[in-house]
Amino acid sequence: MTRIISTTFVVVALAVFKPFGLDTWQWQAYVHLIALGVIGFLICMVTDIILKYVVKMPRSFKKGAEYIIRRNLWFQLINTPLVALGICLYRHFVLSDRVEGNQFSFVNFLETLVIIAFCSFAIGLYWRFKYRSKYLAMELEETRLLNEELKKMQEDRVVVDHRDSDDPISEGNGITQNRPHDPLTLAGTTNESVTLQISNLLFLEAVGNYVKVNHLRDGQVHTDMLRATMKQMEETLQGYPMIVRCHRAFLVNLGQVEQIVSHSGSTQLLIKHCHESLSVSRSNMAQVRAAIKRA
């Protein structure tokens, strides 16, 4: 139904503006418009097949709002030039009898592409607005479930922390997890260093050539500056599954995340004790989700 409505919108737009010399065909122009609508609909079906079997992005609202928006963007990027090409071929083989300018050429393709791209943009805005409430509901549900998983993960880690065994925890993938109460020293390229319990680490922030270490000391939030890179810190902390990069400028301790907040496509992590909020970039969101489920 969505494809039929979208195709109808394009046909109505072409009927109003009558590009490609359609006005010279008088009543026959409407026959050609119907044919163009059929071509557009069939190409939409082909694009859906390409997305499903080639790009591996089937239509599914269960995968969340972000997935649907990304899939729609891919659909427009693939479908728009294909529809423009299909219309250009129809112009060349069917509409060129009365209008010489309809012969296939690169200029004609660009002209058609601009028209279809404009229609595609308008259609995208319409569906985005129409499904906005549905997207927001999906987004809220995703965040609620993620917060539940985060809380469960933190509770499970508390149980693990109180085990009597002093041996490090070993994961099935061969990576050794260090205990949260083991002392850890973070060092930079100079003599400065910070020794702390990893459970007291809140987050690390890249500040120019330095890394700001935000951590708890005697129940109070302290910050220390180290001359280092985030890559160095990430390598030092790779044995701690609770520490994950959520943004190019932040490494966060998921055990110190109070809540995950999502609004209008952006996600933030609220940190305990200091009440700072860290942005989660789109490229790191999957990593954060995986770390919550794995840790």
HUZIUR-V328376 format. One record per residue. N is the residue number from 0. RES is the residue in one small letter. PSI is psi in whole degrees, -180 to 180 (NA if undefined). OMEGA is omega as a letter, one per 30 degrees, with the letter a starting at -180 (* if undefined). Layout:
n=N res=RES psi=PSI omega=OMEGA
n=N res=RES psi=PSI omega=OMEGA
//
This chain:
n=0 res=m psi=-38 omega=l
n=1 res=t psi=-43 omega=a
n=2 res=r psi=-37 omega=l
n=3 res=i psi=-44 omega=l
n=4 res=i psi=-44 omega=a
n=5 res=s psi=-43 omega=l
n=6 res=t psi=-41 omega=l
n=7 res=t psi=-39 omega=l
n=8 res=f psi=-44 omega=a
n=9 res=v psi=-43 omega=l
n=10 res=v psi=-43 omega=l
n=11 res=v psi=-41 omega=l
n=12 res=a psi=-42 omega=l
n=13 res=l psi=-35 omega=l
n=14 res=a psi=-34 omega=a
n=15 res=v psi=-47 omega=a
n=16 res=f psi=-21 omega=l
n=17 res=k psi=62 omega=l
n=18 res=p psi=-178 omega=l
n=19 res=f psi=21 omega=l
n=20 res=g psi=24 omega=a
n=21 res=l psi=-27 omega=a
n=22 res=d psi=-20 omega=a
n=23 res=t psi=-12 omega=a
n=24 res=w psi=-3 omega=l
n=25 res=q psi=-127 omega=a
n=26 res=w psi=-24 omega=l
n=27 res=q psi=-17 omega=l
n=28 res=a psi=-34 omega=a
n=29 res=y psi=-30 omega=l
n=30 res=v psi=-43 omega=l
n=31 res=h psi=-36 omega=l
n=32 res=l psi=-41 omega=l
n=33 res=i psi=-41 omega=l
n=34 res=a psi=-42 omega=l
n=35 res=l psi=-36 omega=l
n=36 res=g psi=-42 omega=l
n=37 res=v psi=-43 omega=l
n=38 res=i psi=-46 omega=l
n=39 res=g psi=-42 omega=a
n=40 res=f psi=-44 omega=a
n=41 res=l psi=-39 omega=l
n=42 res=i psi=-35 omega=l
n=43 res=c psi=-41 omega=l
n=44 res=m psi=-41 omega=l
n=45 res=v psi=-41 omega=l
n=46 res=t psi=-40 omega=l
n=47 res=d psi=-39 omega=l
n=48 res=i psi=-42 omega=l
n=49 res=i psi=-44 omega=a
n=50 res=l psi=-38 omega=a
n=51 res=k psi=-44 omega=a
n=52 res=y psi=-23 omega=a
n=53 res=v psi=-54 omega=l
n=54 res=v psi=-15 omega=l
n=55 res=k psi=46 omega=l
n=56 res=m psi=78 omega=l
n=57 res=p psi=159 omega=l
n=58 res=r psi=124 omega=a
n=59 res=s psi=117 omega=l
n=60 res=f psi=-13 omega=a
n=61 res=k psi=-19 omega=a
n=62 res=k psi=1 omega=l
n=63 res=g psi=165 omega=a
n=64 res=a psi=-41 omega=a
n=65 res=e psi=-40 omega=l
n=66 res=y psi=-45 omega=a
n=67 res=i psi=-44 omega=l
n=68 res=i psi=-43 omega=l
n=69 res=r psi=-40 omega=l
n=70 res=r psi=-42 omega=l
n=71 res=n psi=-36 omega=l
n=72 res=l psi=-44 omega=l
n=73 res=w psi=-40 omega=l
n=74 res=f psi=-46 omega=a
n=75 res=q psi=-41 omega=a
n=76 res=l psi=-36 omega=a
n=77 res=i psi=-44 omega=a
n=78 res=n psi=-38 omega=a
n=79 res=t psi=-52 omega=l
n=80 res=p psi=-31 omega=l
n=81 res=l psi=-43 omega=l
n=82 res=v psi=-42 omega=l
n=83 res=a psi=-41 omega=l
n=84 res=l psi=-43 omega=l
n=85 res=g psi=-42 omega=l
n=86 res=i psi=-39 omega=l
n=87 res=c psi=-42 omega=l
n=88 res=l psi=-38 omega=l
n=89 res=y psi=-41 omega=l
n=90 res=r psi=-42 omega=a
n=91 res=h psi=-46 omega=a
n=92 res=f psi=-21 omega=a
n=93 res=v psi=-42 omega=a
n=94 res=l psi=2 omega=a
n=95 res=s psi=-2 omega=a
n=96 res=d psi=-40 omega=a
n=97 res=r psi=-18 omega=a
n=98 res=v psi=110 omega=a
n=99 res=e psi=-32 omega=a
n=100 res=g psi=-2 omega=a
n=101 res=n psi=-2 omega=l
n=102 res=q psi=144 omega=a
n=103 res=f psi=130 omega=l
n=104 res=s psi=167 omega=a
n=105 res=f psi=-38 omega=l
n=106 res=v psi=-43 omega=l
n=107 res=n psi=-37 omega=l
n=108 res=f psi=-44 omega=l
n=109 res=l psi=-41 omega=l
n=110 res=e psi=-48 omega=l
n=111 res=t psi=-39 omega=a
n=112 res=l psi=-42 omega=l
n=113 res=v psi=-44 omega=a
n=114 res=i psi=-48 omega=a
n=115 res=i psi=-35 omega=l
n=116 res=a psi=-40 omega=l
n=117 res=f psi=-46 omega=l
n=118 res=c psi=-42 omega=l
n=119 res=s psi=-40 omega=l
n=120 res=f psi=-45 omega=l
n=121 res=a psi=-41 omega=l
n=122 res=i psi=-42 omega=l
n=123 res=g psi=-42 omega=l
n=124 res=l psi=-40 omega=a
n=125 res=y psi=-50 omega=a
n=126 res=w psi=-34 omega=l
n=127 res=r psi=-43 omega=l
n=128 res=f psi=-42 omega=a
n=129 res=k psi=-40 omega=a
n=130 res=y psi=12 omega=a
n=131 res=r psi=-48 omega=a
n=132 res=s psi=-37 omega=l
n=133 res=k psi=-42 omega=l
n=134 res=y psi=-44 omega=a
n=135 res=l psi=-40 omega=l
n=136 res=a psi=-41 omega=l
n=137 res=m psi=-41 omega=a
n=138 res=e psi=-44 omega=l
n=139 res=l psi=-40 omega=l
n=140 res=e psi=-41 omega=l
n=141 res=e psi=-45 omega=a
n=142 res=t psi=-40 omega=l
n=143 res=r psi=-47 omega=l
n=144 res=l psi=-38 omega=l
n=145 res=l psi=-37 omega=l
n=146 res=n psi=-36 omega=l
n=147 res=e psi=-43 omega=l
n=148 res=e psi=-39 omega=l
n=149 res=l psi=-46 omega=l
n=150 res=k psi=-44 omega=l
n=151 res=k psi=-41 omega=l
n=152 res=m psi=-43 omega=a
n=153 res=q psi=-39 omega=l
n=154 res=e psi=-41 omega=l
n=155 res=d psi=-38 omega=l
n=156 res=r psi=-33 omega=l
n=157 res=v psi=-41 omega=l
n=158 res=v psi=-44 omega=l
n=159 res=v psi=-40 omega=a
n=160 res=d psi=-26 omega=a
n=161 res=h psi=11 omega=l
n=162 res=r psi=150 omega=a
n=163 res=d psi=-20 omega=a
n=164 res=s psi=139 omega=l
n=165 res=d psi=1 omega=a
n=166 res=d psi=146 omega=l
n=167 res=p psi=153 omega=l
n=168 res=i psi=132 omega=a
n=169 res=s psi=127 omega=l
n=170 res=e psi=162 omega=a
n=171 res=g psi=-22 omega=a
n=172 res=n psi=6 omega=l
n=173 res=g psi=-4 omega=l
n=174 res=i psi=131 omega=l
n=175 res=t psi=127 omega=l
n=176 res=q psi=128 omega=l
n=177 res=n psi=153 omega=a
n=178 res=r psi=146 omega=a
n=179 res=p psi=-24 omega=a
n=180 res=h psi=3 omega=l
n=181 res=d psi=139 omega=l
n=182 res=p psi=143 omega=a
n=183 res=l psi=138 omega=l
n=184 res=t psi=122 omega=l
n=185 res=l psi=123 omega=a
n=186 res=a psi=149 omega=l
n=187 res=g psi=-158 omega=a
n=188 res=t psi=-8 omega=l
n=189 res=t psi=-166 omega=a
n=190 res=n psi=-13 omega=a
n=191 res=e psi=145 omega=l
n=192 res=s psi=162 omega=l
n=193 res=v psi=124 omega=l
n=194 res=t psi=129 omega=a
n=195 res=l psi=168 omega=l
n=196 res=q psi=135 omega=a
n=197 res=i psi=-27 omega=l
n=198 res=s psi=-20 omega=a
n=199 res=n psi=-5 omega=l
n=200 res=l psi=129 omega=l
n=201 res=l psi=-63 omega=l
n=202 res=f psi=161 omega=l
n=203 res=l psi=141 omega=a
n=204 res=e psi=131 omega=l
n=205 res=a psi=126 omega=l
n=206 res=v psi=93 omega=a
n=207 res=g psi=-125 omega=l
n=208 res=n psi=9 omega=a
n=209 res=y psi=164 omega=l
n=210 res=v psi=126 omega=l
n=211 res=k psi=121 omega=a
n=212 res=v psi=112 omega=l
n=213 res=n psi=119 omega=a
n=214 res=h psi=169 omega=l
n=215 res=l psi=138 omega=l
n=216 res=r psi=116 omega=a
n=217 res=d psi=38 omega=l
n=218 res=g psi=-1 omega=a
n=219 res=q psi=149 omega=l
n=220 res=v psi=127 omega=l
n=221 res=h psi=153 omega=l
n=222 res=t psi=137 omega=l
n=223 res=d psi=146 omega=l
n=224 res=m psi=131 omega=l
n=225 res=l psi=138 omega=l
n=226 res=r psi=98 omega=a
n=227 res=a psi=175 omega=l
n=228 res=t psi=159 omega=l
n=229 res=m psi=-31 omega=l
n=230 res=k psi=-41 omega=l
n=231 res=q psi=-43 omega=a
n=232 res=m psi=-39 omega=a
n=233 res=e psi=-40 omega=l
n=234 res=e psi=-38 omega=l
n=235 res=t psi=-35 omega=a
n=236 res=l psi=11 omega=a
n=237 res=q psi=-18 omega=l
n=238 res=g psi=0 omega=a
n=239 res=y psi=101 omega=a
n=240 res=p psi=-16 omega=l
n=241 res=m psi=-16 omega=a
n=242 res=i psi=123 omega=a
n=243 res=v psi=147 omega=l
n=244 res=r psi=122 omega=l
n=245 res=c psi=-12 omega=a
n=246 res=h psi=159 omega=a
n=247 res=r psi=-20 omega=a
n=248 res=a psi=-3 omega=a
n=249 res=f psi=139 omega=l
n=250 res=l psi=129 omega=a
n=251 res=v psi=147 omega=l
n=252 res=n psi=109 omega=a
n=253 res=l psi=-23 omega=l
n=254 res=g psi=-15 omega=a
n=255 res=q psi=15 omega=l
n=256 res=v psi=122 omega=a
n=257 res=e psi=-40 omega=a
n=258 res=q psi=150 omega=l
n=259 res=i psi=127 omega=a
n=260 res=v psi=131 omega=l
n=261 res=s psi=135 omega=a
n=262 res=h psi=122 omega=l
n=263 res=s psi=43 omega=l
n=264 res=g psi=-9 omega=l
n=265 res=s psi=142 omega=a
n=266 res=t psi=139 omega=l
n=267 res=q psi=151 omega=l
n=268 res=l psi=121 omega=l
n=269 res=l psi=124 omega=a
n=270 res=i psi=139 omega=l
n=271 res=k psi=160 omega=l
n=272 res=h psi=-51 omega=a
n=273 res=c psi=-14 omega=l
n=274 res=h psi=29 omega=l
n=275 res=e psi=155 omega=l
n=276 res=s psi=126 omega=a
n=277 res=l psi=133 omega=l
n=278 res=s psi=144 omega=l
n=279 res=v psi=118 omega=a
n=280 res=s psi=155 omega=a
n=281 res=r psi=-38 omega=a
n=282 res=s psi=-21 omega=a
n=283 res=n psi=-4 omega=a
n=284 res=m psi=-43 omega=l
n=285 res=a psi=-37 omega=l
n=286 res=q psi=-40 omega=l
n=287 res=v psi=-46 omega=l
n=288 res=r psi=-46 omega=a
n=289 res=a psi=-38 omega=a
n=290 res=a psi=-37 omega=l
n=291 res=i psi=-41 omega=a
n=292 res=k psi=-28 omega=a
n=293 res=r psi=-36 omega=a
n=294 res=a psi=NA omega=*
//
